Amino acid sequence: MANAEWLNKDFYAVLGVAKDASSADIKKAYRKLARENHPDSNPGDTAKHDRFKKVAEAYDVVGDPAKRKEYDEMRAAGPAFGGGFGGGGQGGGFDFSDLFRGQQPGGTAGAGGLGDVFGDLFGQTGGRRTTGRPRPTKGADVETTATIGFTDALDGVTISLRLTSDSACPTCSGSGGKPGTRPHICTECEGAGFVSGRQGGAFSMTETCPVCGGRQLVYDEPCPTCQGSGRGRSDRSVQARIPAGVKDGQRIRLKGKGAKGENGGPNGDLYVTVKVSPHRLFGRKGDNLTLDVPVSFDEAALGAEIRIPTIGGAPVTLKIPAGTPNGRTFRVRGRGGRKADGTNGDLLATVEVQVPARLGTEAREALEAYRAAVGETTLRANLFEKA
């Protein structure tokens, strides 16, 4: 950072301390703010991530006696004071990897660096983690597809699923080391489980350590089964409850049914995409069932009472009024699919008027008599006018 940029930043205000605060008070204030705003403790909270960066920036200056003296002198002198960092020659910012290791940007160990503070916060001393206990890790989510029957989708069903998923290696229990050997702190990340990589600008982004895979510990002799990855394959059966009213293509989340967590972490989730087999007669339209009902010409013309089937219940009587046209839909209340509130949708019965392919002698004579009685049709009177 160029000194000119310090003029517009009140690092004491950022840390919430007075300008004459002692080094101990500054360190105490920083520790408190770092705990509250650290990205590892607030995943997805960009506001706190930005706050953490500002706090870290402020402590990097006023937490170091030499930089604090230069900062105080520059602020007291005002805009006329300028130039670069004294002694270090670093004008482009600082790297979190240096701070976590308790070093100055130039590479030499520095008193009061962030590595000392994070040692107090997260069990590290001089930038190196002293505890050998890895962080809990949530298990991976698992995806699968299940096909169920049409009526099972309406009523709900419990199915058994055979899953093959990623899990901890059964030989080393996920440690990645040969059984019987002892691990040591990863030298790449110094036991943090992550490393810093510069993304441009003044700050660095953290990523999982490529050497230990985030486990924080490494073994000189890798596990012969997983070759040090700590991962294996798990074949297991789970019981999954598919709720009533599920629709074709719907994705169901079953919490905790995914891959097993590591180091005491929670299990992942299981996501089941449901495929519903079609029915020979009935269809689905939202929460309603649909049914095509064939009726004869005379039933549609003269009216009739016909019986139609339902799913999971007794047949119902449908009244067809005289003069019912082809394609008219009738609604039968409460005979459809199950809704989310526990009630049922409706059955939508659509009339399909059937025209006989062959007529007997009497039937033909009767229709010819009907044609003579009706006279010339006017159904197509306006057809050519509209065209």
Secondary structure, DSSP 8 states (H G I E B T S, - for coil): --HHHHTT--HHHHHT--TT--HHHHHHHHHHHHHHH-TTTSTT-HHHHHHHHHHHHHHHHHTSHHHHHHHHHHHHH-TT---S-TTT---S---HHHHHTTB-TTSSB-TT-HHHHHHHHHTEETTEE-------B----EEEEEEE-HHHHHH-EEEEEEEEEEEE-TTTTTS-B-TT---EE-TTTTTSSEEEEE-STT-EEEEE-TTTTTSSEE-SSB-TTTTTS-EEEEEEEEEEEE-TT--TT-EEEETT-SS--BTT-----EEEEEEE---SSEEEETTEEEEEEEEEHHHHHH-EEEEE--SSS--EEEEE-TT--TT-EEEETT-S-B-TTS-B--EEEEEEEE--SS--HHHHHHHHHHHHHH-S--TTTTHHHH-
